[in-house]
Amino acid sequence: MLHTTHQDFLKEGSIMQCPKCRNIDLKPTRMEEGLAVMGCPECEGSLLSLLYYRDWAERNQPIGESEKIDTDVTVESDAKTALCCPKCSKIMTKFSISSDHKNRIDLCSFCDEAWLDDSEWKLLKSLELAHKLPKVFTDQWQRNVRGARMESMKVERLKRIVDEDDAAKAVEVRDWLKNHEKKSAIVQFIGSD
């Protein structure tokens, strides 16, 4: 077991600076009880070691349905430009959290460290992803997010052409038709006019 302490971060070497602010030293802090991170006192972002995160996630299984989760979290402090890892200075890769949010988590694949901008941990918790963070970094997750975004863009484009009610009806018919066993006969009938 890896019970992480602030001293563990300090043992790892030199002082790291915030990848977003660039001239502010990161300080040991906690994201959750038992989950130590290096945080920026200026922008309130956090550098999260995925090694420590995985240990924390194993020791702290999600609480059942009884825990009230705030689902109305709005986070807009995503770093728009590429960030460099505070440990190794390599460029971090951005990973989308969901199709409904513009926020992206920055990951250094060399150091296995993630940068969470201010309030992104709250966003992950509201989406019930706090205990599933590594899934966000998978190709399948990112494909699903892109697919959902493309679908949303298509529906918005349709709404600009027809009114909202007609667009909703078209989506309903399309979804009904998608898995219908006689789909081709129905599409042929509709296209015959």
RANOR-V540944 format. One record per backbone hydrogen bond with DSSP energy under -1.0 kcal/mol. NH is the residue of the N-H (numbers start at 1). CO is the residue of the C=O. E is the energy in kcal/mol with one decimal. If there is no record, write none. Layout:
nh={NH/NH}
co={CO/CO}
e={E/E}
//
This chain:
nh={10/11/18/22/26/27/29/31/35/37/38/39/40/44/46/47/48/50/53/54/55/56/57/58/59/60/67/85/89/92/93/95/97/105/106/107/108/112/113/114/115/116/120/123/124/125/126/127/128/129/132/135/136/138/142/143/144/145/146/147/148/149/150/151/152/153/154/155/156/157/158/159/160/162/167/168/169/170/171/172/173/174/175/176/177/178/180/183/186/187/188/189/190/191}
co={6/7/24/18/16/39/37/35/32/29/47/27/45/40/116/38/114/112/49/50/51/52/53/54/55/56/64/90/85/83/107/105/103/95/115/93/113/108/108/48/106/46/117/119/120/121/122/123/125/124/129/132/133/135/138/139/140/141/142/143/144/145/146/147/148/149/150/151/152/153/154/155/156/158/163/164/165/166/167/168/169/170/171/172/173/174/177/180/182/183/184/185/186/187}
e={-1.6/-1.9/-3.2/-2.0/-3.2/-3.2/-2.7/-2.9/-2.5/-2.7/-2.0/-3.6/-2.5/-1.5/-2.6/-3.2/-3.5/-2.6/-2.5/-2.6/-1.6/-2.5/-3.1/-2.1/-2.0/-1.9/-1.7/-3.2/-2.1/-3.2/-2.9/-2.3/-1.6/-2.9/-1.6/-2.8/-3.0/-1.9/-1.1/-3.0/-3.0/-2.8/-2.3/-1.9/-2.6/-2.4/-2.5/-1.8/-1.6/-3.6/-1.9/-1.9/-1.5/-1.8/-2.0/-2.6/-2.4/-2.3/-2.4/-2.7/-2.4/-2.3/-2.5/-2.3/-2.2/-2.3/-2.3/-2.2/-2.3/-2.4/-2.2/-2.3/-1.3/-3.1/-2.2/-2.4/-2.3/-2.5/-2.3/-2.2/-2.6/-2.7/-2.7/-2.2/-2.7/-2.0/-1.5/-1.4/-2.0/-2.8/-2.3/-2.1/-2.6/-2.5}
//
